[in-house]
Amino acid sequence: MNRIIWMGIGVAIGVIAFRKVTEAQSNLGPEGLNRAVGRLADGLFDFADAVREGMQERETELRAALGIDADADTAVAGRDAVRR
């Protein structure tokens, strides 16, 4: 009975080790490197988009607070009227 328990533990350890080695090999190969770089690039693009969106939102808030948008709209309307 004791041998069966130890054999079961050995088989479980072997399966776990095999899975870890297979996973490490796939991560170290060219495909794994490409996946890692792709994930990193996607994360950087997402971060840059979030920063741009935040900057745009803050600029809109600042322009509204300073009344710049109203002046810009009036100036554009004035230029359009002069051109006609």
PDB file with SEQRES, HELIX, SHEET and CRYST1 records, atoms N, CA, C and O in Angstrom:
SEQRES   1 A   84  MET ASN ARG ILE ILE TRP MET GLY ILE GLY VAL ALA ILE          
SEQRES   2 A   84  GLY VAL ILE ALA PHE ARG LYS VAL THR GLU ALA GLN SER          
SEQRES   3 A   84  ASN LEU GLY PRO GLU GLY LEU ASN ARG ALA VAL GLY ARG          
SEQRES   4 A   84  LEU ALA ASP GLY LEU PHE ASP PHE ALA ASP ALA VAL ARG          
SEQRES   5 A   84  GLU GLY MET GLN GLU ARG GLU THR GLU LEU ARG ALA ALA          
SEQRES   6 A   84  LEU GLY ILE ASP ALA ASP ALA ASP THR ALA VAL ALA GLY          
SEQRES   7 A   84  ARG ASP ALA VAL ARG ARG                                      
HELIX    1 AA1 ASN A    2  LEU A   28  1                                  27    
HELIX    2 AA2 PRO A   30  LEU A   66  1                                  37    
HELIX    3 AA3 ILE A   68  ARG A   83  1                                  16    
CRYST1    1.000    1.000    1.000  90.00  90.00  90.00 P 1           1          
ATOM      1  N   MET A   1       0.821  -1.191   0.000  1.00  0.00           N  
ATOM      2  CA  MET A   1       0.000   0.000   0.000  1.00  0.00           C  
ATOM      3  C   MET A   1       0.871   1.263   0.000  1.00  0.00           C  
ATOM      4  O   MET A   1       0.560   2.239  -0.683  1.00  0.00           O  
ATOM      5  N   ASN A   2       1.944   1.235   0.759  1.00  0.00           N  
ATOM      6  CA  ASN A   2       2.833   2.377   0.858  1.00  0.00           C  
ATOM      7  C   ASN A   2       3.511   2.659  -0.490  1.00  0.00           C  
ATOM      8  O   ASN A   2       3.720   3.816  -0.854  1.00  0.00           O  
ATOM      9  N   ARG A   3       3.849   1.601  -1.220  1.00  0.00           N  
ATOM     10  CA  ARG A   3       4.490   1.760  -2.521  1.00  0.00           C  
ATOM     11  C   ARG A   3       3.540   2.413  -3.530  1.00  0.00           C  
ATOM     12  O   ARG A   3       3.977   3.217  -4.354  1.00  0.00           O  
ATOM     13  N   ILE A   4       2.269   2.081  -3.475  1.00  0.00           N  
ATOM     14  CA  ILE A   4       1.285   2.662  -4.393  1.00  0.00           C  
ATOM     15  C   ILE A   4       1.159   4.165  -4.157  1.00  0.00           C  
ATOM     16  O   ILE A   4       1.062   4.939  -5.109  1.00  0.00           O  
ATOM     17  N   ILE A   5       1.162   4.575  -2.901  1.00  0.00           N  
ATOM     18  CA  ILE A   5       1.072   6.010  -2.570  1.00  0.00           C  
ATOM     19  C   ILE A   5       2.289   6.739  -3.129  1.00  0.00           C  
ATOM     20  O   ILE A   5       2.151   7.787  -3.761  1.00  0.00           O  
ATOM     21  N   TRP A   6       3.497   6.180  -2.896  1.00  0.00           N  
ATOM     22  CA  TRP A   6       4.703   6.833  -3.387  1.00  0.00           C  
ATOM     23  C   TRP A   6       4.765   6.841  -4.911  1.00  0.00           C  
ATOM     24  O   TRP A   6       5.269   7.788  -5.514  1.00  0.00           O  
ATOM     25  N   MET A   7       4.253   5.787  -5.524  1.00  0.00           N  
ATOM     26  CA  MET A   7       4.216   5.750  -6.982  1.00  0.00           C  
ATOM     27  C   MET A   7       3.256   6.822  -7.512  1.00  0.00           C  
ATOM     28  O   MET A   7       3.562   7.485  -8.503  1.00  0.00           O  
ATOM     29  N   GLY A   8       2.130   6.993  -6.879  1.00  0.00           N  
ATOM     30  CA  GLY A   8       1.172   8.039  -7.277  1.00  0.00           C  
ATOM     31  C   GLY A   8       1.763   9.429  -7.118  1.00  0.00           C  
ATOM     32  O   GLY A   8       1.574  10.291  -7.975  1.00  0.00           O  
ATOM     33  N   ILE A   9       2.478   9.646  -6.022  1.00  0.00           N  
ATOM     34  CA  ILE A   9       3.130  10.942  -5.801  1.00  0.00           C  
ATOM     35  C   ILE A   9       4.204  11.178  -6.875  1.00  0.00           C  
ATOM     36  O   ILE A   9       4.334  12.288  -7.391  1.00  0.00           O  
ATOM     37  N   GLY A  10       4.957  10.148  -7.202  1.00  0.00           N  
ATOM     38  CA  GLY A  10       5.987  10.264  -8.236  1.00  0.00           C  
ATOM     39  C   GLY A  10       5.396  10.581  -9.604  1.00  0.00           C  
ATOM     40  O   GLY A  10       5.934  11.406 -10.341  1.00  0.00           O  
ATOM     41  N   VAL A  11       4.285   9.922  -9.945  1.00  0.00           N  
ATOM     42  CA  VAL A  11       3.624  10.179 -11.225  1.00  0.00           C  
ATOM     43  C   VAL A  11       3.110  11.618 -11.262  1.00  0.00           C  
ATOM     44  O   VAL A  11       3.267  12.300 -12.275  1.00  0.00           O  
ATOM     45  N   ALA A  12       2.502  12.088 -10.176  1.00  0.00           N  
ATOM     46  CA  ALA A  12       1.985  13.463 -10.124  1.00  0.00           C  
ATOM     47  C   ALA A  12       3.121  14.474 -10.285  1.00  0.00           C  
ATOM     48  O   ALA A  12       2.985  15.448 -11.026  1.00  0.00           O  
ATOM     49  N   ILE A  13       4.227  14.251  -9.604  1.00  0.00           N  
ATOM     50  CA  ILE A  13       5.376  15.150  -9.728  1.00  0.00           C  
ATOM     51  C   ILE A  13       5.923  15.123 -11.157  1.00  0.00           C  
ATOM     52  O   ILE A  13       6.294  16.163 -11.701  1.00  0.00           O  
ATOM     53  N   GLY A  14       5.970  13.953 -11.755  1.00  0.00           N  
ATOM     54  CA  GLY A  14       6.440  13.837 -13.134  1.00  0.00           C  
ATOM     55  C   GLY A  14       5.557  14.596 -14.117  1.00  0.00           C  
ATOM     56  O   GLY A  14       6.060  15.271 -15.015  1.00  0.00           O  
ATOM     57  N   VAL A  15       4.248  14.488 -13.947  1.00  0.00           N  
ATOM     58  CA  VAL A  15       3.308  15.196 -14.833  1.00  0.00           C  
ATOM     59  C   VAL A  15       3.466  16.702 -14.669  1.00  0.00           C  
ATOM     60  O   VAL A  15       3.512  17.437 -15.656  1.00  0.00           O  
ATOM     61  N   ILE A  16       3.549  17.159 -13.429  1.00  0.00           N  
ATOM     62  CA  ILE A  16       3.702  18.600 -13.169  1.00  0.00           C  
ATOM     63  C   ILE A  16       5.018  19.105 -13.757  1.00  0.00           C  
ATOM     64  O   ILE A  16       5.057  20.174 -14.367  1.00  0.00           O  
ATOM     65  N   ALA A  17       6.094  18.340 -13.574  1.00  0.00           N  
ATOM     66  CA  ALA A  17       7.396  18.746 -14.107  1.00  0.00           C  
ATOM     67  C   ALA A  17       7.362  18.787 -15.633  1.00  0.00           C  
ATOM     68  O   ALA A  17       7.909  19.711 -16.235  1.00  0.00           O  
ATOM     69  N   PHE A  18       6.733  17.805 -16.263  1.00  0.00           N  
ATOM     70  CA  PHE A  18       6.637  17.766 -17.715  1.00  0.00           C  
ATOM     71  C   PHE A  18       5.883  18.989 -18.235  1.00  0.00           C  
ATOM     72  O   PHE A  18       6.298  19.601 -19.220  1.00  0.00           O  
ATOM     73  N   ARG A  19       4.785  19.344 -17.582  1.00  0.00           N  
ATOM     74  CA  ARG A  19       4.014  20.529 -17.999  1.00  0.00           C  
ATOM     75  C   ARG A  19       4.829  21.807 -17.849  1.00  0.00           C  
ATOM     76  O   ARG A  19       4.790  22.674 -18.722  1.00  0.00           O  
ATOM     77  N   LYS A  20       5.561  21.928 -16.755  1.00  0.00           N  
ATOM     78  CA  LYS A  20       6.380  23.129 -16.542  1.00  0.00           C  
ATOM     79  C   LYS A  20       7.490  23.231 -17.590  1.00  0.00           C  
ATOM     80  O   LYS A  20       7.760  24.317 -18.105  1.00  0.00           O  
ATOM     81  N   VAL A  21       8.133  22.105 -17.905  1.00  0.00           N  
ATOM     82  CA  VAL A  21       9.205  22.115 -18.901  1.00  0.00           C  
ATOM     83  C   VAL A  21       8.642  22.458 -20.277  1.00  0.00           C  
ATOM     84  O   VAL A  21       9.249  23.235 -21.014  1.00  0.00           O  
ATOM     85  N   THR A  22       7.506  21.896 -20.628  1.00  0.00           N  
ATOM     86  CA  THR A  22       6.882  22.189 -21.920  1.00  0.00           C  
ATOM     87  C   THR A  22       6.508  23.661 -22.010  1.00  0.00           C  
ATOM     88  O   THR A  22       6.718  24.292 -23.045  1.00  0.00           O  
ATOM     89  N   GLU A  23       5.954  24.213 -20.930  1.00  0.00           N  
ATOM     90  CA  GLU A  23       5.584  25.631 -20.902  1.00  0.00           C  
ATOM     91  C   GLU A  23       6.826  26.521 -21.039  1.00  0.00           C  
ATOM     92  O   GLU A  23       6.801  27.514 -21.765  1.00  0.00           O  
ATOM     93  N   ALA A  24       7.891  26.168 -20.354  1.00  0.00           N  
ATOM     94  CA  ALA A  24       9.131  26.952 -20.427  1.00  0.00           C  
ATOM     95  C   ALA A  24       9.712  26.904 -21.830  1.00  0.00           C  
ATOM     96  O   ALA A  24      10.212  27.916 -22.320  1.00  0.00           O  
ATOM     97  N   GLN A  25       9.660  25.755 -22.484  1.00  0.00           N  
ATOM     98  CA  GLN A  25      10.185  25.646 -23.847  1.00  0.00           C  
ATOM     99  C   GLN A  25       9.382  26.502 -24.814  1.00  0.00           C  
ATOM    100  O   GLN A  25       9.953  27.133 -25.704  1.00  0.00           O  
ATOM    101  N   SER A  26       8.066  26.531 -24.649  1.00  0.00           N  
ATOM    102  CA  SER A  26       7.248  27.341 -25.563  1.00  0.00           C  
ATOM    103  C   SER A  26       7.467  28.827 -25.317  1.00  0.00           C  
ATOM    104  O   SER A  26       7.374  29.627 -26.248  1.00  0.00           O  
ATOM    105  N   ASN A  27       7.756  29.208 -24.073  1.00  0.00           N  
ATOM    106  CA  ASN A  27       8.011  30.623 -23.778  1.00  0.00           C  
ATOM    107  C   ASN A  27       9.383  31.070 -24.241  1.00  0.00           C  
ATOM    108  O   ASN A  27       9.572  32.246 -24.550  1.00  0.00           O  
ATOM    109  N   LEU A  28      10.344  30.160 -24.297  1.00  0.00           N  
ATOM    110  CA  LEU A  28      11.705  30.519 -24.676  1.00  0.00           C  
ATOM    111  C   LEU A  28      11.932  30.513 -26.182  1.00  0.00           C  
ATOM    112  O   LEU A  28      12.900  31.100 -26.665  1.00  0.00           O  
ATOM    113  N   GLY A  29      11.059  29.863 -26.916  1.00  0.00           N  
ATOM    114  CA  GLY A  29      11.231  29.779 -28.364  1.00  0.00           C  
ATOM    115  C   GLY A  29      10.868  31.086 -29.045  1.00  0.00           C  
ATOM    116  O   GLY A  29      10.420  32.030 -28.393  1.00  0.00           O  
ATOM    117  N   PRO A  30      11.062  31.140 -30.345  1.00  0.00           N  
ATOM    118  CA  PRO A  30      10.743  32.366 -31.101  1.00  0.00           C  
ATOM    119  C   PRO A  30       9.262  32.759 -31.000  1.00  0.00           C  
ATOM    120  O   PRO A  30       8.931  33.942 -30.920  1.00  0.00           O  
ATOM    121  N   GLU A  31       8.384  31.760 -31.005  1.00  0.00           N  
ATOM    122  CA  GLU A  31       6.961  32.062 -30.912  1.00  0.00           C  
ATOM    123  C   GLU A  31       6.624  32.676 -29.559  1.00  0.00           C  
ATOM    124  O   GLU A  31       5.836  33.617 -29.475  1.00  0.00           O  
ATOM    125  N   GLY A  32       7.222  32.142 -28.510  1.00  0.00           N  
ATOM    126  CA  GLY A  32       6.992  32.675 -27.172  1.00  0.00           C  
ATOM    127  C   GLY A  32       7.510  34.094 -27.034  1.00  0.00           C  
ATOM    128  O   GLY A  32       6.876  34.940 -26.403  1.00  0.00           O  
ATOM    129  N   LEU A  33       8.658  34.347 -27.626  1.00  0.00           N  
ATOM    130  CA  LEU A  33       9.220  35.697 -27.597  1.00  0.00           C  
ATOM    131  C   LEU A  33       8.332  36.667 -28.370  1.00  0.00           C  
ATOM    132  O   LEU A  33       8.091  37.789 -27.924  1.00  0.00           O  
ATOM    133  N   ASN A  34       7.850  36.228 -29.527  1.00  0.00           N  
ATOM    134  CA  ASN A  34       6.947  37.072 -30.310  1.00  0.00           C  
ATOM    135  C   ASN A  34       5.670  37.389 -29.541  1.00  0.00           C  
ATOM    136  O   ASN A  34       5.185  38.519 -29.581  1.00  0.00           O  
ATOM    137  N   ARG A  35       5.125  36.396 -28.842  1.00  0.00           N  
ATOM    138  CA  ARG A  35       3.919  36.632 -28.044  1.00  0.00           C  
ATOM    139  C   ARG A  35       4.186  37.631 -26.934  1.00  0.00           C  
ATOM    140  O   ARG A  35       3.380  38.528 -26.686  1.00  0.00           O  
ATOM    141  N   ALA A  36       5.324  37.472 -26.266  1.00  0.00           N  
ATOM    142  CA  ALA A  36       5.663  38.376 -25.157  1.00  0.00           C  
ATOM    143  C   ALA A  36       5.846  39.805 -25.656  1.00  0.00           C  
ATOM    144  O   ALA A  36       5.357  40.749 -25.035  1.00  0.00           O  
ATOM    145  N   VAL A  37       6.544  39.965 -26.771  1.00  0.00           N  
ATOM    146  CA  VAL A  37       6.752  41.309 -27.328  1.00  0.00           C  
ATOM    147  C   VAL A  37       5.420  41.893 -27.803  1.00  0.00           C  
ATOM    148  O   VAL A  37       5.170  43.085 -27.627  1.00  0.00           O  
ATOM    149  N   GLY A  38       4.581  41.076 -28.391  1.00  0.00           N  
ATOM    150  CA  GLY A  38       3.259  41.539 -28.837  1.00  0.00           C  
ATOM    151  C   GLY A  38       2.406  42.014 -27.671  1.00  0.00           C  
ATOM    152  O   GLY A  38       1.743  43.048 -27.758  1.00  0.00           O  
ATOM    153  N   ARG A  39       2.425  41.254 -26.577  1.00  0.00           N  
ATOM    154  CA  ARG A  39       1.662  41.677 -25.392  1.00  0.00           C  
ATOM    155  C   ARG A  39       2.196  42.982 -24.834  1.00  0.00           C  
ATOM    156  O   ARG A  39       1.426  43.857 -24.439  1.00  0.00           O  
ATOM    157  N   LEU A  40       3.516  43.113 -24.801  1.00  0.00           N  
ATOM    158  CA  LEU A  40       4.133  44.339 -24.302  1.00  0.00           C  
ATOM    159  C   LEU A  40       3.762  45.527 -25.188  1.00  0.00           C  
ATOM    160  O   LEU A  40       3.415  46.593 -24.680  1.00  0.00           O  
ATOM    161  N   ALA A  41       3.832  45.351 -26.499  1.00  0.00           N  
ATOM    162  CA  ALA A  41       3.490  46.425 -27.429  1.00  0.00           C  
ATOM    163  C   ALA A  41       2.023  46.815 -27.289  1.00  0.00           C  
ATOM    164  O   ALA A  41       1.694  48.001 -27.292  1.00  0.00           O  
ATOM    165  N   ASP A  42       1.139  45.824 -27.165  1.00  0.00           N  
ATOM    166  CA  ASP A  42      -0.283  46.119 -26.981  1.00  0.00           C  
ATOM    167  C   ASP A  42      -0.512  46.911 -25.701  1.00  0.00           C  
ATOM    168  O   ASP A  42      -1.306  47.852 -25.675  1.00  0.00           O  
ATOM    169  N   GLY A  43       0.182  46.528 -24.651  1.00  0.00           N  
ATOM    170  CA  GLY A  43       0.053  47.249 -23.385  1.00  0.00           C  
ATOM    171  C   GLY A  43       0.534  48.687 -23.497  1.00  0.00           C  
ATOM    172  O   GLY A  43      -0.089  49.598 -22.952  1.00  0.00           O  
ATOM    173  N   LEU A  44       1.644  48.893 -24.206  1.00  0.00           N  
ATOM    174  CA  LEU A  44       2.153  50.249 -24.392  1.00  0.00           C  
ATOM    175  C   LEU A  44       1.199  51.097 -25.232  1.00  0.00           C  
ATOM    176  O   LEU A  44       0.978  52.269 -24.926  1.00  0.00           O  
ATOM    177  N   PHE A  45       0.634  50.510 -26.289  1.00  0.00           N  
ATOM    178  CA  PHE A  45      -0.317  51.251 -27.116  1.00  0.00           C  
ATOM    179  C   PHE A  45      -1.572  51.604 -26.318  1.00  0.00           C  
ATOM    180  O   PHE A  45      -2.092  52.713 -26.437  1.00  0.00           O  
ATOM    181  N   ASP A  46      -2.056  50.666 -25.508  1.00  0.00           N  
ATOM    182  CA  ASP A  46      -3.224  50.943 -24.678  1.00  0.00           C  
ATOM    183  C   ASP A  46      -2.936  52.054 -23.683  1.00  0.00           C  
ATOM    184  O   ASP A  46      -3.776  52.926 -23.459  1.00  0.00           O  
ATOM    185  N   PHE A  47      -1.750  52.024 -23.085  1.00  0.00           N  
ATOM    186  CA  PHE A  47      -1.370  53.060 -22.131  1.00  0.00           C  
ATOM    187  C   PHE A  47      -1.276  54.423 -22.829  1.00  0.00           C  
ATOM    188  O   PHE A  47      -1.757  55.427 -22.303  1.00  0.00           O  
ATOM    189  N   ALA A  48      -0.659  54.453 -24.007  1.00  0.00           N  
ATOM    190  CA  ALA A  48      -0.533  55.714 -24.750  1.00  0.00           C  
ATOM    191  C   ALA A  48      -1.905  56.262 -25.131  1.00  0.00           C  
ATOM    192  O   ALA A  48      -2.134  57.470 -25.061  1.00  0.00           O  
ATOM    193  N   ASP A  49      -2.821  55.377 -25.534  1.00  0.00           N  
ATOM    194  CA  ASP A  49      -4.175  55.820 -25.862  1.00  0.00           C  
ATOM    195  C   ASP A  49      -4.879  56.400 -24.641  1.00  0.00           C  
ATOM    196  O   ASP A  49      -5.571  57.414 -24.741  1.00  0.00           O  
ATOM    197  N   ALA A  50      -4.704  55.761 -23.500  1.00  0.00           N  
ATOM    198  CA  ALA A  50      -5.319  56.262 -22.270  1.00  0.00           C  
ATOM    199  C   ALA A  50      -4.745  57.621 -21.886  1.00  0.00           C  
ATOM    200  O   ALA A  50      -5.479  58.500 -21.434  1.00  0.00           O  
ATOM    201  N   VAL A  51      -3.443  57.797 -22.064  1.00  0.00           N  
ATOM    202  CA  VAL A  51      -2.810  59.087 -21.753  1.00  0.00           C  
ATOM    203  C   VAL A  51      -3.325  60.168 -22.701  1.00  0.00           C  
ATOM    204  O   VAL A  51      -3.643  61.274 -22.262  1.00  0.00           O  
ATOM    205  N   ARG A  52      -3.408  59.859 -23.994  1.00  0.00           N  
ATOM    206  CA  ARG A  52      -3.922  60.841 -24.962  1.00  0.00           C  
ATOM    207  C   ARG A  52      -5.366  61.215 -24.649  1.00  0.00           C  
ATOM    208  O   ARG A  52      -5.743  62.385 -24.710  1.00  0.00           O  
ATOM    209  N   GLU A  53      -6.161  60.220 -24.316  1.00  0.00           N  
ATOM    210  CA  GLU A  53      -7.564  60.480 -23.983  1.00  0.00           C  
ATOM    211  C   GLU A  53      -7.668  61.371 -22.746  1.00  0.00           C  
ATOM    212  O   GLU A  53      -8.479  62.297 -22.711  1.00  0.00           O  
ATOM    213  N   GLY A  54      -6.856  61.094 -21.743  1.00  0.00           N  
ATOM    214  CA  GLY A  54      -6.845  61.918 -20.534  1.00  0.00           C  
ATOM    215  C   GLY A  54      -6.387  63.336 -20.819  1.00  0.00           C  
ATOM    216  O   GLY A  54      -6.937  64.291 -20.270  1.00  0.00           O  
ATOM    217  N   MET A  55      -5.377  63.481 -21.681  1.00  0.00           N  
ATOM    218  CA  MET A  55      -4.897  64.811 -22.045  1.00  0.00           C  
ATOM    219  C   MET A  55      -5.980  65.590 -22.782  1.00  0.00           C  
ATOM    220  O   MET A  55      -6.190  66.772 -22.514  1.00  0.00           O  
ATOM    221  N   GLN A  56      -6.660  64.933 -23.703  1.00  0.00           N  
ATOM    222  CA  GLN A  56      -7.731  65.584 -24.464  1.00  0.00           C  
ATOM    223  C   GLN A  56      -8.856  66.035 -23.539  1.00  0.00           C  
ATOM    224  O   GLN A  56      -9.372  67.145 -23.666  1.00  0.00           O  
ATOM    225  N   GLU A  57      -9.226  65.162 -22.609  1.00  0.00           N  
ATOM    226  CA  GLU A  57     -10.287  65.495 -21.657  1.00  0.00           C  
ATOM    227  C   GLU A  57      -9.886  66.674 -20.784  1.00  0.00           C  
ATOM    228  O   GLU A  57     -10.684  67.585 -20.561  1.00  0.00           O  
ATOM    229  N   ARG A  58      -8.659  66.661 -20.293  1.00  0.00           N  
ATOM    230  CA  ARG A  58      -8.191  67.753 -19.434  1.00  0.00           C  
ATOM    231  C   ARG A  58      -8.082  69.058 -20.218  1.00  0.00           C  
ATOM    232  O   ARG A  58      -8.413  70.122 -19.695  1.00  0.00           O  
ATOM    233  N   GLU A  59      -7.621  68.987 -21.463  1.00  0.00           N  
ATOM    234  CA  GLU A  59      -7.535  70.189 -22.280  1.00  0.00           C  
ATOM    235  C   GLU A  59      -8.930  70.776 -22.510  1.00  0.00           C  
ATOM    236  O   GLU A  59      -9.108  71.993 -22.466  1.00  0.00           O  
ATOM    237  N   THR A  60      -9.909  69.918 -22.753  1.00  0.00           N  
ATOM    238  CA  THR A  60     -11.284  70.385 -22.930  1.00  0.00           C  
ATOM    239  C   THR A  60     -11.785  71.068 -21.666  1.00  0.00           C  
ATOM    240  O   THR A  60     -12.428  72.116 -21.730  1.00  0.00           O  
ATOM    241  N   GLU A  61     -11.489  70.471 -20.517  1.00  0.00           N  
ATOM    242  CA  GLU A  61     -11.903  71.075 -19.246  1.00  0.00           C  
ATOM    243  C   GLU A  61     -11.241  72.434 -19.044  1.00  0.00           C  
ATOM    244  O   GLU A  61     -11.897  73.392 -18.634  1.00  0.00           O  
ATOM    245  N   LEU A  62      -9.945  72.519 -19.330  1.00  0.00           N  
ATOM    246  CA  LEU A  62      -9.226  73.787 -19.166  1.00  0.00           C  
ATOM    247  C   LEU A  62      -9.738  74.851 -20.129  1.00  0.00           C  
ATOM    248  O   LEU A  62      -9.912  76.007 -19.743  1.00  0.00           O  
ATOM    249  N   ARG A  63      -9.980  74.467 -21.379  1.00  0.00           N  
ATOM    250  CA  ARG A  63     -10.501  75.430 -22.352  1.00  0.00           C  
ATOM    251  C   ARG A  63     -11.881  75.934 -21.928  1.00  0.00           C  
ATOM    252  O   ARG A  63     -12.180  77.121 -22.061  1.00  0.00           O  
ATOM    253  N   ALA A  64     -12.717  75.034 -21.419  1.00  0.00           N  
ATOM    254  CA  ALA A  64     -14.045  75.455 -20.965  1.00  0.00           C  
ATOM    255  C   ALA A  64     -13.920  76.374 -19.755  1.00  0.00           C  
ATOM    256  O   ALA A  64     -14.646  77.363 -19.655  1.00  0.00           O  
ATOM    257  N   ALA A  65     -13.021  76.064 -18.846  1.00  0.00           N  
ATOM    258  CA  ALA A  65     -12.844  76.884 -17.643  1.00  0.00           C  
ATOM    259  C   ALA A  65     -12.294  78.268 -17.979  1.00  0.00           C  
ATOM    260  O   ALA A  65     -12.639  79.251 -17.323  1.00  0.00           O  
ATOM    261  N   LEU A  66     -11.452  78.342 -18.984  1.00  0.00           N  
ATOM    262  CA  LEU A  66     -10.853  79.624 -19.366  1.00  0.00           C  
ATOM    263  C   LEU A  66     -11.675  80.382 -20.404  1.00  0.00           C  
ATOM    264  O   LEU A  66     -11.373  81.532 -20.721  1.00  0.00           O  
ATOM    265  N   GLY A  67     -12.703  79.742 -20.925  1.00  0.00           N  
ATOM    266  CA  GLY A  67     -13.546  80.384 -21.927  1.00  0.00           C  
ATOM    267  C   GLY A  67     -12.892  80.463 -23.288  1.00  0.00           C  
ATOM    268  O   GLY A  67     -13.302  81.275 -24.117  1.00  0.00           O  
ATOM    269  N   ILE A  68     -11.902  79.657 -23.537  1.00  0.00           N  
ATOM    270  CA  ILE A  68     -11.188  79.683 -24.818  1.00  0.00           C  
ATOM    271  C   ILE A  68     -12.049  79.105 -25.933  1.00  0.00           C  
ATOM    272  O   ILE A  68     -11.998  79.591 -27.063  1.00  0.00           O  
ATOM    273  N   ASP A  69     -12.831  78.085 -25.638  1.00  0.00           N  
ATOM    274  CA  ASP A  69     -13.666  77.460 -26.665  1.00  0.00           C  
ATOM    275  C   ASP A  69     -14.671  78.446 -27.224  1.00  0.00           C  
ATOM    276  O   ASP A  69     -14.897  78.463 -28.434  1.00  0.00           O  
ATOM    277  N   ALA A  70     -15.278  79.264 -26.388  1.00  0.00           N  
ATOM    278  CA  ALA A  70     -16.263  80.234 -26.856  1.00  0.00           C  
ATOM    279  C   ALA A  70     -15.596  81.237 -27.787  1.00  0.00           C  
ATOM    280  O   ALA A  70     -16.169  81.602 -28.814  1.00  0.00           O  
ATOM    281  N   ASP A  71     -14.386  81.690 -27.439  1.00  0.00           N  
ATOM    282  CA  ASP A  71     -13.663  82.626 -28.284  1.00  0.00           C  
ATOM    283  C   ASP A  71     -13.269  81.971 -29.608  1.00  0.00           C  
ATOM    284  O   ASP A  71     -13.354  82.597 -30.665  1.00  0.00           O  
ATOM    285  N   ALA A  72     -12.847  80.733 -29.548  1.00  0.00           N  
ATOM    286  CA  ALA A  72     -12.439  80.032 -30.761  1.00  0.00           C  
ATOM    287  C   ALA A  72     -13.635  79.834 -31.679  1.00  0.00           C  
ATOM    288  O   ALA A  72     -13.511  79.999 -32.893  1.00  0.00           O  
ATOM    289  N   ASP A  73     -14.790  79.484 -31.124  1.00  0.00           N  
ATOM    290  CA  ASP A  73     -15.993  79.305 -31.937  1.00  0.00           C  
ATOM    291  C   ASP A  73     -16.403  80.631 -32.580  1.00  0.00           C  
ATOM    292  O   ASP A  73     -16.801  80.657 -33.745  1.00  0.00           O  
ATOM    293  N   THR A  74     -16.309  81.708 -31.842  1.00  0.00           N  
ATOM    294  CA  THR A  74     -16.662  83.024 -32.362  1.00  0.00           C  
ATOM    295  C   THR A  74     -15.688  83.428 -33.467  1.00  0.00           C  
ATOM    296  O   THR A  74     -16.108  83.959 -34.494  1.00  0.00           O  
ATOM    297  N   ALA A  75     -14.404  83.184 -33.268  1.00  0.00           N  
ATOM    298  CA  ALA A  75     -13.402  83.537 -34.267  1.00  0.00           C  
ATOM    299  C   ALA A  75     -13.613  82.749 -35.549  1.00  0.00           C  
ATOM    300  O   ALA A  75     -13.497  83.302 -36.642  1.00  0.00           O  
ATOM    301  N   VAL A  76     -13.921  81.469 -35.429  1.00  0.00           N  
ATOM    302  CA  VAL A  76     -14.158  80.649 -36.612  1.00  0.00           C  
ATOM    303  C   VAL A  76     -15.397  81.148 -37.342  1.00  0.00           C  
ATOM    304  O   VAL A  76     -15.395  81.240 -38.569  1.00  0.00           O  
ATOM    305  N   ALA A  77     -16.449  81.468 -36.606  1.00  0.00           N  
ATOM    306  CA  ALA A  77     -17.675  81.968 -37.226  1.00  0.00           C  
ATOM    307  C   ALA A  77     -17.411  83.307 -37.903  1.00  0.00           C  
ATOM    308  O   ALA A  77     -17.944  83.571 -38.980  1.00  0.00           O  
ATOM    309  N   GLY A  78     -16.599  84.149 -37.285  1.00  0.00           N  
ATOM    310  CA  GLY A  78     -16.261  85.436 -37.869  1.00  0.00           C  
ATOM    311  C   GLY A  78     -15.462  85.296 -39.157  1.00  0.00           C  
ATOM    312  O   GLY A  78     -15.701  86.028 -40.117  1.00  0.00           O  
ATOM    313  N   ARG A  79     -14.527  84.373 -39.185  1.00  0.00           N  
ATOM    314  CA  ARG A  79     -13.741  84.140 -40.383  1.00  0.00           C  
ATOM    315  C   ARG A  79     -14.604  83.600 -41.505  1.00  0.00           C  
ATOM    316  O   ARG A  79     -14.423  83.977 -42.662  1.00  0.00           O  
ATOM    317  N   ASP A  80     -15.539  82.723 -41.179  1.00  0.00           N  
ATOM    318  CA  ASP A  80     -16.440  82.187 -42.183  1.00  0.00           C  
ATOM    319  C   ASP A  80     -17.321  83.280 -42.772  1.00  0.00           C  
ATOM    320  O   ASP A  80     -17.598  83.271 -43.971  1.00  0.00           O  
ATOM    321  N   ALA A  81     -17.764  84.221 -41.941  1.00  0.00           N  
ATOM    322  CA  ALA A  81     -18.626  85.308 -42.410  1.00  0.00           C  
ATOM    323  C   ALA A  81     -17.840  86.245 -43.322  1.00  0.00           C  
ATOM    324  O   ALA A  81     -18.381  86.740 -44.311  1.00  0.00           O  
ATOM    325  N   VAL A  82     -16.561  86.497 -43.000  1.00  0.00           N  
ATOM    326  CA  VAL A  82     -15.735  87.388 -43.801  1.00  0.00           C  
ATOM    327  C   VAL A  82     -15.441  86.769 -45.153  1.00  0.00           C  
ATOM    328  O   VAL A  82     -15.384  87.483 -46.154  1.00  0.00           O  
ATOM    329  N   ARG A  83     -15.254  85.466 -45.207  1.00  0.00           N  
ATOM    330  CA  ARG A  83     -14.939  84.792 -46.459  1.00  0.00           C  
ATOM    331  C   ARG A  83     -16.111  84.816 -47.426  1.00  0.00           C  
ATOM    332  O   ARG A  83     -15.907  84.811 -48.639  1.00  0.00           O  
ATOM    333  N   ARG A  84     -17.307  84.841 -46.924  1.00  0.00           N  
ATOM    334  CA  ARG A  84     -18.490  84.796 -47.798  1.00  0.00           C  
ATOM    335  C   ARG A  84     -18.724  86.131 -48.345  1.00  0.00           C  
ATOM    336  O   ARG A  84     -19.669  86.329 -49.109  1.00  0.00           O  
TER     337      ARG A  84                                                      
END                                                                             
